[in-house]
Amino acid sequence: MGKRSNFNGGAIPGGMNNIMKQAQRIQREMEQKQTELQNTEFTADAGGGAVSVTMNGKREILKFHISKEAVDPEDVETLEDLVSAAVNACLRRIDEEGSQAMDSITGGVNAGIGGFPF
């Protein structure tokens, strides 16, 4: 008879139980960071403050400001560009903050993890 193998998950200390505990811890941390992000307010502006927008991490617009100087009925396109720029800048800030939060949990290895919006 051959020698029996004592396979306990290979070189992973603690085996599968340890992996599951670590995965649960990471999931809890990710959920906590996601909640924090959703409740955080982000503000960005365009045109030197002519247009500013404040959003939360859920990407909902909370506040919007357009200065009187930015409103020119003869040049609506510029105002439209400023609004787009402010909203896009705010969305980038939310994405960057989310990526940094995820990196702090996963050590920078976050590509394709569980569909989280970070």
Biopython code that builds the backbone (N, CA, C, O; Angstrom):
import numpy as np
from Bio.PDB.StructureBuilder import StructureBuilder

atoms = [
    (1, "MET", "N", (0.821, -1.178, 0.000)),
    (1, "MET", "CA", (0.000, 0.000, 0.000)),
    (1, "MET", "C", (0.866, 1.243, 0.000)),
    (1, "MET", "O", (1.939, 1.266, 0.604)),
    (2, "GLY", "N", (0.403, 2.259, -0.671)),
    (2, "GLY", "CA", (1.133, 3.509, -0.763)),
    (2, "GLY", "C", (0.913, 4.386, 0.458)),
    (2, "GLY", "O", (0.007, 4.174, 1.265)),
    (3, "LYS", "N", (1.760, 5.350, 0.550)),
    (3, "LYS", "CA", (1.687, 6.307, 1.644)),
    (3, "LYS", "C", (0.497, 7.244, 1.426)),
    (3, "LYS", "O", (0.277, 7.710, 0.308)),
    (4, "ARG", "N", (-0.272, 7.524, 2.483)),
    (4, "ARG", "CA", (-1.422, 8.408, 2.374)),
    (4, "ARG", "C", (-0.974, 9.863, 2.407)),
    (4, "ARG", "O", (-0.080, 10.244, 3.163)),
    (5, "SER", "N", (-1.599, 10.636, 1.593)),
    (5, "SER", "CA", (-1.291, 12.056, 1.539)),
    (5, "SER", "C", (-2.109, 12.788, 2.593)),
    (5, "SER", "O", (-3.278, 12.473, 2.818)),
    (6, "ASN", "N", (-1.492, 13.755, 3.225)),
    (6, "ASN", "CA", (-2.189, 14.578, 4.209)),
    (6, "ASN", "C", (-2.383, 15.965, 3.610)),
    (6, "ASN", "O", (-1.728, 16.923, 4.023)),
    (7, "PHE", "N", (-3.278, 16.070, 2.642)),
    (7, "PHE", "CA", (-3.507, 17.337, 1.944)),
    (7, "PHE", "C", (-4.422, 18.216, 2.781)),
    (7, "PHE", "O", (-5.559, 17.845, 3.072)),
    (8, "ASN", "N", (-3.924, 19.370, 3.162)),
    (8, "ASN", "CA", (-4.737, 20.298, 3.954)),
    (8, "ASN", "C", (-4.875, 21.647, 3.253)),
    (8, "ASN", "O", (-4.964, 22.687, 3.906)),
    (9, "GLY", "N", (-4.893, 21.624, 1.945)),
    (9, "GLY", "CA", (-5.020, 22.885, 1.220)),
    (9, "GLY", "C", (-3.687, 23.370, 0.680)),
    (9, "GLY", "O", (-3.594, 24.514, 0.236)),
    (10, "GLY", "N", (-2.676, 22.561, 0.703)),
    (10, "GLY", "CA", (-1.385, 22.962, 0.154)),
    (10, "GLY", "C", (-0.613, 23.848, 1.105)),
    (10, "GLY", "O", (-0.532, 23.578, 2.303)),
    (11, "ALA", "N", (-0.042, 24.916, 0.552)),
    (11, "ALA", "CA", (0.846, 25.778, 1.327)),
    (11, "ALA", "C", (0.093, 26.923, 2.012)),
    (11, "ALA", "O", (0.716, 27.887, 2.457)),
    (12, "ILE", "N", (-1.208, 26.831, 2.101)),
    (12, "ILE", "CA", (-1.996, 27.905, 2.698)),
    (12, "ILE", "C", (-2.127, 27.647, 4.190)),
    (12, "ILE", "O", (-2.776, 26.684, 4.598)),
    (13, "PRO", "N", (-1.516, 28.503, 5.013)),
    (13, "PRO", "CA", (-1.623, 28.312, 6.464)),
    (13, "PRO", "C", (-3.078, 28.395, 6.909)),
    (13, "PRO", "O", (-3.780, 29.349, 6.574)),
    (14, "GLY", "N", (-3.531, 27.396, 7.662)),
    (14, "GLY", "CA", (-4.902, 27.391, 8.139)),
    (14, "GLY", "C", (-5.889, 26.823, 7.142)),
    (14, "GLY", "O", (-7.062, 26.642, 7.468)),
    (15, "GLY", "N", (-5.435, 26.540, 5.935)),
    (15, "GLY", "CA", (-6.280, 25.920, 4.941)),
    (15, "GLY", "C", (-7.454, 26.760, 4.493)),
    (15, "GLY", "O", (-7.404, 27.989, 4.522)),
    (16, "MET", "N", (-8.506, 26.086, 4.081)),
    (16, "MET", "CA", (-9.675, 26.732, 3.511)),
    (16, "MET", "C", (-10.399, 27.614, 4.523)),
    (16, "MET", "O", (-10.936, 28.657, 4.148)),
    (17, "ASN", "N", (-10.426, 27.225, 5.783)),
    (17, "ASN", "CA", (-11.082, 28.054, 6.806)),
    (17, "ASN", "C", (-10.442, 29.428, 6.884)),
    (17, "ASN", "O", (-11.144, 30.431, 7.011)),
    (18, "ASN", "N", (-9.128, 29.487, 6.810)),
    (18, "ASN", "CA", (-8.413, 30.760, 6.851)),
    (18, "ASN", "C", (-8.764, 31.617, 5.642)),
    (18, "ASN", "O", (-8.963, 32.825, 5.770)),
    (19, "ILE", "N", (-8.838, 31.010, 4.495)),
    (19, "ILE", "CA", (-9.195, 31.737, 3.262)),
    (19, "ILE", "C", (-10.600, 32.315, 3.400)),
    (19, "ILE", "O", (-10.833, 33.471, 3.048)),
    (20, "MET", "N", (-11.537, 31.518, 3.910)),
    (20, "MET", "CA", (-12.917, 31.987, 4.062)),
    (20, "MET", "C", (-13.005, 33.140, 5.063)),
    (20, "MET", "O", (-13.735, 34.104, 4.831)),
    (21, "LYS", "N", (-12.279, 33.051, 6.158)),
    (21, "LYS", "CA", (-12.281, 34.131, 7.146)),
    (21, "LYS", "C", (-11.711, 35.412, 6.546)),
    (21, "LYS", "O", (-12.245, 36.498, 6.770)),
    (22, "GLN", "N", (-10.633, 35.283, 5.790)),
    (22, "GLN", "CA", (-10.040, 36.456, 5.154)),
    (22, "GLN", "C", (-10.998, 37.057, 4.124)),
    (22, "GLN", "O", (-11.127, 38.278, 4.036)),
    (23, "ALA", "N", (-11.659, 36.217, 3.357)),
    (23, "ALA", "CA", (-12.612, 36.697, 2.360)),
    (23, "ALA", "C", (-13.772, 37.423, 3.032)),
    (23, "ALA", "O", (-14.218, 38.461, 2.543)),
    (24, "GLN", "N", (-14.264, 36.893, 4.140)),
    (24, "GLN", "CA", (-15.355, 37.547, 4.868)),
    (24, "GLN", "C", (-14.902, 38.884, 5.442)),
    (24, "GLN", "O", (-15.658, 39.856, 5.421)),
    (25, "ARG", "N", (-13.675, 38.940, 5.954)),
    (25, "ARG", "CA", (-13.145, 40.189, 6.498)),
    (25, "ARG", "C", (-13.035, 41.234, 5.393)),
    (25, "ARG", "O", (-13.422, 42.387, 5.582)),
    (26, "ILE", "N", (-12.510, 40.832, 4.246)),
    (26, "ILE", "CA", (-12.371, 41.752, 3.115)),
    (26, "ILE", "C", (-13.741, 42.219, 2.647)),
    (26, "ILE", "O", (-13.914, 43.397, 2.333)),
    (27, "GLN", "N", (-14.714, 41.319, 2.597)),
    (27, "GLN", "CA", (-16.058, 41.705, 2.174)),
    (27, "GLN", "C", (-16.654, 42.720, 3.141)),
    (27, "GLN", "O", (-17.259, 43.699, 2.703)),
    (28, "ARG", "N", (-16.495, 42.508, 4.457)),
    (28, "ARG", "CA", (-17.003, 43.470, 5.440)),
    (28, "ARG", "C", (-16.342, 44.830, 5.267)),
    (28, "ARG", "O", (-17.013, 45.861, 5.309)),
    (29, "GLU", "N", (-15.019, 44.832, 5.071)),
    (29, "GLU", "CA", (-14.299, 46.094, 4.880)),
    (29, "GLU", "C", (-14.754, 46.797, 3.612)),
    (29, "GLU", "O", (-14.903, 48.018, 3.598)),
    (30, "MET", "N", (-14.977, 46.033, 2.546)),
    (30, "MET", "CA", (-15.423, 46.632, 1.287)),
    (30, "MET", "C", (-16.817, 47.239, 1.446)),
    (30, "MET", "O", (-17.081, 48.329, 0.940)),
    (31, "GLU", "N", (-17.697, 46.542, 2.139)),
    (31, "GLU", "CA", (-19.046, 47.070, 2.369)),
    (31, "GLU", "C", (-19.000, 48.341, 3.207)),
    (31, "GLU", "O", (-19.738, 49.291, 2.947)),
    (32, "GLN", "N", (-18.127, 48.354, 4.215)),
    (32, "GLN", "CA", (-17.985, 49.544, 5.057)),
    (32, "GLN", "C", (-17.458, 50.714, 4.241)),
    (32, "GLN", "O", (-17.978, 51.824, 4.347)),
    (33, "LYS", "N", (-16.434, 50.482, 3.429)),
    (33, "LYS", "CA", (-15.879, 51.551, 2.586)),
    (33, "LYS", "C", (-16.914, 52.045, 1.581)),
    (33, "LYS", "O", (-17.006, 53.242, 1.310)),
    (34, "GLN", "N", (-17.690, 51.115, 1.032)),
    (34, "GLN", "CA", (-18.703, 51.503, 0.060)),
    (34, "GLN", "C", (-19.755, 52.396, 0.723)),
    (34, "GLN", "O", (-20.186, 53.386, 0.131)),
    (35, "THR", "N", (-20.168, 52.058, 1.932)),
    (35, "THR", "CA", (-21.133, 52.883, 2.660)),
    (35, "THR", "C", (-20.547, 54.256, 2.948)),
    (35, "THR", "O", (-21.223, 55.271, 2.780)),
    (36, "GLU", "N", (-19.282, 54.291, 3.384)),
    (36, "GLU", "CA", (-18.617, 55.573, 3.645)),
    (36, "GLU", "C", (-18.561, 56.417, 2.373)),
    (36, "GLU", "O", (-18.833, 57.617, 2.405)),
    (37, "LEU", "N", (-18.209, 55.787, 1.263)),
    (37, "LEU", "CA", (-18.116, 56.494, -0.010)),
    (37, "LEU", "C", (-19.474, 57.054, -0.424)),
    (37, "LEU", "O", (-19.567, 58.196, -0.873)),
    (38, "GLN", "N", (-20.521, 56.253, -0.273)),
    (38, "GLN", "CA", (-21.857, 56.697, -0.667)),
    (38, "GLN", "C", (-22.307, 57.910, 0.147)),
    (38, "GLN", "O", (-23.078, 58.733, -0.345)),
    (39, "ASN", "N", (-21.839, 58.025, 1.371)),
    (39, "ASN", "CA", (-22.239, 59.125, 2.241)),
    (39, "ASN", "C", (-21.291, 60.320, 2.184)),
    (39, "ASN", "O", (-21.515, 61.321, 2.864)),
    (40, "THR", "N", (-20.246, 60.221, 1.386)),
    (40, "THR", "CA", (-19.281, 61.305, 1.245)),
    (40, "THR", "C", (-19.745, 62.266, 0.157)),
    (40, "THR", "O", (-20.275, 61.850, -0.873)),
    (41, "GLU", "N", (-19.539, 63.555, 0.403)),
    (41, "GLU", "CA", (-19.860, 64.566, -0.607)),
    (41, "GLU", "C", (-18.597, 64.965, -1.354)),
    (41, "GLU", "O", (-17.535, 65.143, -0.757)),
    (42, "PHE", "N", (-18.729, 65.101, -2.665)),
    (42, "PHE", "CA", (-17.637, 65.492, -3.547)),
    (42, "PHE", "C", (-18.067, 66.739, -4.300)),
    (42, "PHE", "O", (-19.184, 66.810, -4.812)),
    (43, "THR", "N", (-17.182, 67.718, -4.368)),
    (43, "THR", "CA", (-17.488, 68.952, -5.082)),
    (43, "THR", "C", (-16.418, 69.210, -6.125)),
    (43, "THR", "O", (-15.230, 69.015, -5.872)),
    (44, "ALA", "N", (-16.846, 69.648, -7.295)),
    (44, "ALA", "CA", (-15.922, 70.026, -8.359)),
    (44, "ALA", "C", (-16.509, 71.232, -9.073)),
    (44, "ALA", "O", (-17.720, 71.455, -9.071)),
    (45, "ASP", "N", (-15.611, 72.011, -9.690)),
    (45, "ASP", "CA", (-16.099, 73.181, -10.422)),
    (45, "ASP", "C", (-15.426, 73.282, -11.773)),
    (45, "ASP", "O", (-14.469, 72.567, -12.072)),
    (46, "ALA", "N", (-15.944, 74.180, -12.574)),
    (46, "ALA", "CA", (-15.385, 74.434, -13.898)),
    (46, "ALA", "C", (-15.479, 75.931, -14.161)),
    (46, "ALA", "O", (-16.303, 76.630, -13.572)),
    (47, "GLY", "N", (-14.630, 76.401, -15.044)),
    (47, "GLY", "CA", (-14.639, 77.814, -15.398)),
    (47, "GLY", "C", (-14.262, 78.708, -14.236)),
    (47, "GLY", "O", (-14.818, 79.792, -14.061)),
    (48, "GLY", "N", (-13.308, 78.240, -13.441)),
    (48, "GLY", "CA", (-12.849, 79.039, -12.313)),
    (48, "GLY", "C", (-13.932, 79.252, -11.267)),
    (48, "GLY", "O", (-13.955, 80.283, -10.595)),
    (49, "GLY", "N", (-14.833, 78.278, -11.125)),
    (49, "GLY", "CA", (-15.904, 78.377, -10.146)),
    (49, "GLY", "C", (-17.206, 78.904, -10.709)),
    (49, "GLY", "O", (-18.174, 79.083, -9.971)),
    (50, "ALA", "N", (-17.243, 79.155, -12.007)),
    (50, "ALA", "CA", (-18.474, 79.646, -12.626)),
    (50, "ALA", "C", (-19.602, 78.625, -12.484)),
    (50, "ALA", "O", (-20.769, 78.990, -12.344)),
    (51, "VAL", "N", (-19.240, 77.356, -12.523)),
    (51, "VAL", "CA", (-20.197, 76.268, -12.336)),
    (51, "VAL", "C", (-19.590, 75.304, -11.325)),
    (51, "VAL", "O", (-18.432, 74.905, -11.456)),
    (52, "SER", "N", (-20.373, 74.932, -10.321)),
    (52, "SER", "CA", (-19.897, 73.926, -9.375)),
    (52, "SER", "C", (-21.006, 72.925, -9.105)),
    (52, "SER", "O", (-22.193, 73.247, -9.161)),
    (53, "VAL", "N", (-20.590, 71.714, -8.815)),
    (53, "VAL", "CA", (-21.530, 70.633, -8.543)),
    (53, "VAL", "C", (-21.038, 69.857, -7.333)),
    (53, "VAL", "O", (-19.838, 69.638, -7.166)),
    (54, "THR", "N", (-21.980, 69.443, -6.492)),
    (54, "THR", "CA", (-21.680, 68.588, -5.351)),
    (54, "THR", "C", (-22.511, 67.324, -5.508)),
    (54, "THR", "O", (-23.725, 67.373, -5.708)),
    (55, "MET", "N", (-21.821, 66.184, -5.412)),
    (55, "MET", "CA", (-22.477, 64.886, -5.556)),
    (55, "MET", "C", (-22.095, 64.015, -4.370)),
    (55, "MET", "O", (-21.105, 64.277, -3.687)),
    (56, "ASN", "N", (-22.885, 62.982, -4.135)),
    (56, "ASN", "CA", (-22.478, 61.988, -3.148)),
    (56, "ASN", "C", (-21.888, 60.789, -3.879)),
    (56, "ASN", "O", (-21.879, 60.740, -5.109)),
    (57, "GLY", "N", (-21.399, 59.832, -3.114)),
    (57, "GLY", "CA", (-20.779, 58.652, -3.703)),
    (57, "GLY", "C", (-21.740, 57.766, -4.470)),
    (57, "GLY", "O", (-21.313, 56.863, -5.189)),
    (58, "LYS", "N", (-23.031, 58.014, -4.324)),
    (58, "LYS", "CA", (-24.032, 57.292, -5.115)),
    (58, "LYS", "C", (-24.212, 57.935, -6.484)),
    (58, "LYS", "O", (-25.009, 57.478, -7.303)),
    (59, "ARG", "N", (-23.445, 59.016, -6.717)),
    (59, "ARG", "CA", (-23.477, 59.758, -7.966)),
    (59, "ARG", "C", (-24.761, 60.571, -8.125)),
    (59, "ARG", "O", (-25.205, 60.850, -9.239)),
    (60, "GLU", "N", (-25.343, 60.940, -6.991)),
    (60, "GLU", "CA", (-26.526, 61.789, -7.000)),
    (60, "GLU", "C", (-26.091, 63.237, -6.825)),
    (60, "GLU", "O", (-25.255, 63.539, -5.974)),
    (61, "ILE", "N", (-26.657, 64.130, -7.628)),
    (61, "ILE", "CA", (-26.329, 65.543, -7.506)),
    (61, "ILE", "C", (-27.066, 66.103, -6.298)),
    (61, "ILE", "O", (-28.290, 66.018, -6.203)),
    (62, "LEU", "N", (-26.296, 66.679, -5.375)),
    (62, "LEU", "CA", (-26.868, 67.253, -4.162)),
    (62, "LEU", "C", (-27.034, 68.760, -4.279)),
    (62, "LEU", "O", (-28.020, 69.326, -3.808)),
    (63, "LYS", "N", (-26.057, 69.403, -4.913)),
    (63, "LYS", "CA", (-26.080, 70.852, -5.069)),
    (63, "LYS", "C", (-25.518, 71.192, -6.441)),
    (63, "LYS", "O", (-24.669, 70.488, -6.987)),
    (64, "PHE", "N", (-26.017, 72.282, -6.968)),
    (64, "PHE", "CA", (-25.543, 72.748, -8.265)),
    (64, "PHE", "C", (-25.550, 74.261, -8.225)),
    (64, "PHE", "O", (-26.539, 74.863, -7.807)),
    (65, "HIS", "N", (-24.467, 74.883, -8.650)),
    (65, "HIS", "CA", (-24.391, 76.340, -8.649)),
    (65, "HIS", "C", (-23.879, 76.829, -10.001)),
    (65, "HIS", "O", (-22.890, 76.328, -10.536)),
    (66, "ILE", "N", (-24.582, 77.819, -10.532)),
    (66, "ILE", "CA", (-24.144, 78.488, -11.753)),
    (66, "ILE", "C", (-24.110, 79.982, -11.435)),
    (66, "ILE", "O", (-25.121, 80.577, -11.059)),
    (67, "SER", "N", (-22.935, 80.567, -11.592)),
    (67, "SER", "CA", (-22.834, 82.007, -11.321)),
    (67, "SER", "C", (-23.537, 82.796, -12.419)),
    (67, "SER", "O", (-23.645, 82.340, -13.558)),
    (68, "LYS", "N", (-24.006, 83.972, -12.064)),
    (68, "LYS", "CA", (-24.714, 84.818, -13.028)),
    (68, "LYS", "C", (-23.830, 85.172, -14.215)),
    (68, "LYS", "O", (-24.307, 85.330, -15.339)),
    (69, "GLU", "N", (-22.525, 85.293, -13.946)),
    (69, "GLU", "CA", (-21.591, 85.655, -15.018)),
    (69, "GLU", "C", (-21.480, 84.561, -16.080)),
    (69, "GLU", "O", (-21.106, 84.830, -17.222)),
    (70, "ALA", "N", (-21.808, 83.322, -15.691)),
    (70, "ALA", "CA", (-21.695, 82.212, -16.643)),
    (70, "ALA", "C", (-22.899, 82.119, -17.564)),
    (70, "ALA", "O", (-22.865, 81.382, -18.550)),
    (71, "VAL", "N", (-23.961, 82.854, -17.261)),
    (71, "VAL", "CA", (-25.181, 82.774, -18.050)),
    (71, "VAL", "C", (-25.185, 83.878, -19.109)),
    (71, "VAL", "O", (-25.315, 85.064, -18.807)),
    (72, "ASP", "N", (-25.040, 83.445, -20.339)),
    (72, "ASP", "CA", (-25.083, 84.362, -21.480)),
    (72, "ASP", "C", (-26.033, 83.756, -22.514)),
    (72, "ASP", "O", (-25.690, 82.766, -23.161)),
    (73, "PRO", "N", (-27.212, 84.335, -22.673)),
    (73, "PRO", "CA", (-28.182, 83.772, -23.614)),
    (73, "PRO", "C", (-27.639, 83.645, -25.036)),
    (73, "PRO", "O", (-28.144, 82.849, -25.828)),
    (74, "GLU", "N", (-26.626, 84.418, -25.352)),
    (74, "GLU", "CA", (-26.033, 84.357, -26.692)),
    (74, "GLU", "C", (-24.994, 83.240, -26.816)),
    (74, "GLU", "O", (-24.532, 82.930, -27.914)),
    (75, "ASP", "N", (-24.632, 82.640, -25.675)),
    (75, "ASP", "CA", (-23.583, 81.616, -25.694)),
    (75, "ASP", "C", (-23.939, 80.470, -24.750)),
    (75, "ASP", "O", (-23.235, 80.215, -23.773)),
    (76, "VAL", "N", (-25.022, 79.797, -25.049)),
    (76, "VAL", "CA", (-25.498, 78.679, -24.235)),
    (76, "VAL", "C", (-24.507, 77.508, -24.289)),
    (76, "VAL", "O", (-24.363, 76.777, -23.308)),
    (77, "GLU", "N", (-23.836, 77.329, -25.404)),
    (77, "GLU", "CA", (-22.914, 76.203, -25.568)),
    (77, "GLU", "C", (-21.788, 76.233, -24.542)),
    (77, "GLU", "O", (-21.390, 75.184, -24.036)),
    (78, "THR", "N", (-21.273, 77.405, -24.230)),
    (78, "THR", "CA", (-20.206, 77.502, -23.238)),
    (78, "THR", "C", (-20.727, 77.059, -21.871)),
    (78, "THR", "O", (-20.037, 76.335, -21.154)),
    (79, "LEU", "N", (-21.911, 77.477, -21.509)),
    (79, "LEU", "CA", (-22.506, 77.065, -20.240)),
    (79, "LEU", "C", (-22.707, 75.551, -20.211)),
    (79, "LEU", "O", (-22.441, 74.909, -19.195)),
    (80, "GLU", "N", (-23.168, 74.991, -21.305)),
    (80, "GLU", "CA", (-23.336, 73.539, -21.382)),
    (80, "GLU", "C", (-21.996, 72.832, -21.186)),
    (80, "GLU", "O", (-21.925, 71.823, -20.484)),
    (81, "ASP", "N", (-20.948, 73.350, -21.795)),
    (81, "ASP", "CA", (-19.608, 72.764, -21.635)),
    (81, "ASP", "C", (-19.142, 72.846, -20.183)),
    (81, "ASP", "O", (-18.555, 71.897, -19.665)),
    (82, "LEU", "N", (-19.402, 73.980, -19.526)),
    (82, "LEU", "CA", (-19.000, 74.141, -18.126)),
    (82, "LEU", "C", (-19.749, 73.169, -17.222)),
    (82, "LEU", "O", (-19.161, 72.585, -16.312)),
    (83, "VAL", "N", (-21.031, 72.996, -17.468)),
    (83, "VAL", "CA", (-21.822, 72.047, -16.673)),
    (83, "VAL", "C", (-21.277, 70.629, -16.866)),
    (83, "VAL", "O", (-21.079, 69.902, -15.893)),
    (84, "SER", "N", (-21.040, 70.244, -18.101)),
    (84, "SER", "CA", (-20.489, 68.910, -18.375)),
    (84, "SER", "C", (-19.137, 68.727, -17.709)),
    (84, "SER", "O", (-18.875, 67.680, -17.118)),
    (85, "ALA", "N", (-18.282, 69.726, -17.797)),
    (85, "ALA", "CA", (-16.946, 69.637, -17.204)),
    (85, "ALA", "C", (-17.025, 69.487, -15.688)),
    (85, "ALA", "O", (-16.293, 68.684, -15.109)),
    (86, "ALA", "N", (-17.895, 70.241, -15.044)),
    (86, "ALA", "CA", (-18.017, 70.159, -13.582)),
    (86, "ALA", "C", (-18.540, 68.794, -13.153)),
    (86, "ALA", "O", (-18.014, 68.196, -12.215)),
    (87, "VAL", "N", (-19.565, 68.300, -13.827)),
    (87, "VAL", "CA", (-20.138, 66.990, -13.482)),
    (87, "VAL", "C", (-19.108, 65.892, -13.720)),
    (87, "VAL", "O", (-18.938, 65.013, -12.875)),
    (88, "ASN", "N", (-18.420, 65.930, -14.857)),
    (88, "ASN", "CA", (-17.412, 64.903, -15.149)),
    (88, "ASN", "C", (-16.251, 64.948, -14.162)),
    (88, "ASN", "O", (-15.735, 63.899, -13.775)),
    (89, "ALA", "N", (-15.833, 66.132, -13.751)),
    (89, "ALA", "CA", (-14.756, 66.250, -12.766)),
    (89, "ALA", "C", (-15.191, 65.652, -11.434)),
    (89, "ALA", "O", (-14.397, 64.995, -10.762)),
    (90, "CYS", "N", (-16.422, 65.868, -11.055)),
    (90, "CYS", "CA", (-16.925, 65.316, -9.803)),
    (90, "CYS", "C", (-16.998, 63.783, -9.891)),
    (90, "CYS", "O", (-16.625, 63.094, -8.942)),
    (91, "LEU", "N", (-17.462, 63.261, -10.993)),
    (91, "LEU", "CA", (-17.516, 61.812, -11.183)),
    (91, "LEU", "C", (-16.124, 61.186, -11.130)),
    (91, "LEU", "O", (-15.944, 60.104, -10.572)),
    (92, "ARG", "N", (-15.141, 61.873, -11.712)),
    (92, "ARG", "CA", (-13.756, 61.365, -11.651)),
    (92, "ARG", "C", (-13.274, 61.318, -10.213)),
    (92, "ARG", "O", (-12.612, 60.359, -9.816)),
    (93, "ARG", "N", (-13.597, 62.343, -9.420)),
    (93, "ARG", "CA", (-13.194, 62.363, -8.006)),
    (93, "ARG", "C", (-13.813, 61.194, -7.250)),
    (93, "ARG", "O", (-13.147, 60.567, -6.425)),
    (94, "ILE", "N", (-15.078, 60.896, -7.524)),
    (94, "ILE", "CA", (-15.743, 59.762, -6.877)),
    (94, "ILE", "C", (-15.045, 58.463, -7.267)),
    (94, "ILE", "O", (-14.780, 57.621, -6.408)),
    (95, "ASP", "N", (-14.744, 58.294, -8.555)),
    (95, "ASP", "CA", (-14.053, 57.087, -9.024)),
    (95, "ASP", "C", (-12.675, 56.950, -8.392)),
    (95, "ASP", "O", (-12.291, 55.861, -7.966)),
    (96, "GLU", "N", (-11.932, 58.050, -8.330)),
    (96, "GLU", "CA", (-10.588, 58.011, -7.748)),
    (96, "GLU", "C", (-10.642, 57.640, -6.267)),
    (96, "GLU", "O", (-9.846, 56.828, -5.795)),
    (97, "GLU", "N", (-11.574, 58.233, -5.546)),
    (97, "GLU", "CA", (-11.714, 57.928, -4.123)),
    (97, "GLU", "C", (-12.094, 56.464, -3.922)),
    (97, "GLU", "O", (-11.578, 55.796, -3.025)),
    (98, "GLY", "N", (-12.996, 55.975, -4.762)),
    (98, "GLY", "CA", (-13.394, 54.574, -4.685)),
    (98, "GLY", "C", (-12.238, 53.635, -4.975)),
    (98, "GLY", "O", (-12.071, 52.622, -4.295)),
    (99, "SER", "N", (-11.442, 53.962, -5.978)),
    (99, "SER", "CA", (-10.277, 53.129, -6.304)),
    (99, "SER", "C", (-9.261, 53.122, -5.170)),
    (99, "SER", "O", (-8.696, 52.079, -4.842)),
    (100, "GLN", "N", (-9.031, 54.281, -4.574)),
    (100, "GLN", "CA", (-8.098, 54.360, -3.455)),
    (100, "GLN", "C", (-8.614, 53.554, -2.266)),
    (100, "GLN", "O", (-7.836, 52.884, -1.585)),
    (101, "ALA", "N", (-9.916, 53.615, -2.014)),
    (101, "ALA", "CA", (-10.503, 52.850, -0.912)),
    (101, "ALA", "C", (-10.336, 51.357, -1.158)),
    (101, "ALA", "O", (-9.977, 50.610, -0.248)),
    (102, "MET", "N", (-10.594, 50.926, -2.379)),
    (102, "MET", "CA", (-10.453, 49.508, -2.705)),
    (102, "MET", "C", (-8.998, 49.069, -2.603)),
    (102, "MET", "O", (-8.704, 47.994, -2.080)),
    (103, "ASP", "N", (-8.089, 49.902, -3.104)),
    (103, "ASP", "CA", (-6.666, 49.566, -3.031)),
    (103, "ASP", "C", (-6.196, 49.425, -1.591)),
    (103, "ASP", "O", (-5.336, 48.596, -1.296)),
    (104, "SER", "N", (-6.760, 50.234, -0.688)),
    (104, "SER", "CA", (-6.346, 50.148, 0.711)),
    (104, "SER", "C", (-6.783, 48.827, 1.341)),
    (104, "SER", "O", (-6.166, 48.361, 2.299)),
    (105, "ILE", "N", (-7.838, 48.226, 0.809)),
    (105, "ILE", "CA", (-8.321, 46.944, 1.334)),
    (105, "ILE", "C", (-7.614, 45.778, 0.667)),
    (105, "ILE", "O", (-7.203, 44.829, 1.335)),
    (106, "THR", "N", (-7.473, 45.847, -0.648)),
    (106, "THR", "CA", (-6.965, 44.699, -1.408)),
    (106, "THR", "C", (-5.472, 44.769, -1.684)),
    (106, "THR", "O", (-4.911, 43.856, -2.291)),
    (107, "GLY", "N", (-4.828, 45.832, -1.249)),
    (107, "GLY", "CA", (-3.408, 45.973, -1.528)),
    (107, "GLY", "C", (-3.126, 46.275, -2.984)),
    (107, "GLY", "O", (-2.043, 45.978, -3.487)),
    (108, "GLY", "N", (-4.108, 46.871, -3.671)),
    (108, "GLY", "CA", (-3.903, 47.268, -5.062)),
    (108, "GLY", "C", (-4.333, 46.236, -6.071)),
    (108, "GLY", "O", (-4.235, 46.477, -7.274)),
    (109, "VAL", "N", (-4.814, 45.075, -5.611)),
    (109, "VAL", "CA", (-5.249, 44.028, -6.527)),
    (109, "VAL", "C", (-6.765, 44.015, -6.517)),
    (109, "VAL", "O", (-7.377, 43.219, -5.805)),
    (110, "ASN", "N", (-7.388, 44.910, -7.318)),
    (110, "ASN", "CA", (-8.842, 45.015, -7.270)),
    (110, "ASN", "C", (-9.529, 44.778, -8.603)),
    (110, "ASN", "O", (-10.746, 44.940, -8.699)),
    (111, "ALA", "N", (-8.804, 44.410, -9.608)),
    (111, "ALA", "CA", (-9.414, 44.248, -10.929)),
    (111, "ALA", "C", (-10.405, 43.091, -10.920)),
    (111, "ALA", "O", (-10.049, 41.949, -10.629)),
    (112, "GLY", "N", (-11.636, 43.406, -11.239)),
    (112, "GLY", "CA", (-12.642, 42.369, -11.409)),
    (112, "GLY", "C", (-13.126, 41.729, -10.126)),
    (112, "GLY", "O", (-13.593, 40.591, -10.166)),
    (113, "ILE", "N", (-13.041, 42.389, -9.007)),
    (113, "ILE", "CA", (-13.474, 41.768, -7.756)),
    (113, "ILE", "C", (-14.955, 42.037, -7.554)),
    (113, "ILE", "O", (-15.359, 43.179, -7.334)),
    (114, "GLY", "N", (-15.755, 40.999, -7.627)),
    (114, "GLY", "CA", (-17.127, 40.975, -7.198)),
    (114, "GLY", "C", (-18.058, 42.080, -7.676)),
    (114, "GLY", "O", (-19.112, 42.268, -7.068)),
    (115, "GLY", "N", (-17.737, 42.805, -8.705)),
    (115, "GLY", "CA", (-18.644, 43.799, -9.219)),
    (115, "GLY", "C", (-18.798, 45.038, -8.367)),
    (115, "GLY", "O", (-19.753, 45.791, -8.555)),
    (116, "PHE", "N", (-17.890, 45.275, -7.437)),
    (116, "PHE", "CA", (-17.988, 46.478, -6.614)),
    (116, "PHE", "C", (-17.636, 47.697, -7.461)),
    (116, "PHE", "O", (-16.740, 47.628, -8.302)),
    (117, "PRO", "N", (-18.327, 48.800, -7.249)),
    (117, "PRO", "CA", (-18.141, 49.968, -8.114)),
    (117, "PRO", "C", (-16.941, 50.813, -7.748)),
    (117, "PRO", "O", (-16.988, 52.033, -7.903)),
    (118, "PHE", "N", (-15.909, 50.231, -7.286)),
    (118, "PHE", "CA", (-14.697, 50.975, -6.894)),
    (118, "PHE", "C", (-13.700, 50.960, -8.018)),
    (118, "PHE", "O", (-12.616, 51.529, -7.890)),
]
sb = StructureBuilder()
sb.init_structure("model")
sb.init_model(0)
sb.init_chain("A")
sb.init_seg("    ")
for serial, (resi, resn, name, xyz) in enumerate(atoms, 1):
    if name == "N":
        sb.init_residue(resn, " ", resi, " ")
    sb.init_atom(name, np.array(xyz, "f"), 0.0, 1.0, " ", f" {name:<3s}", serial, name[0])
structure = sb.get_structure()
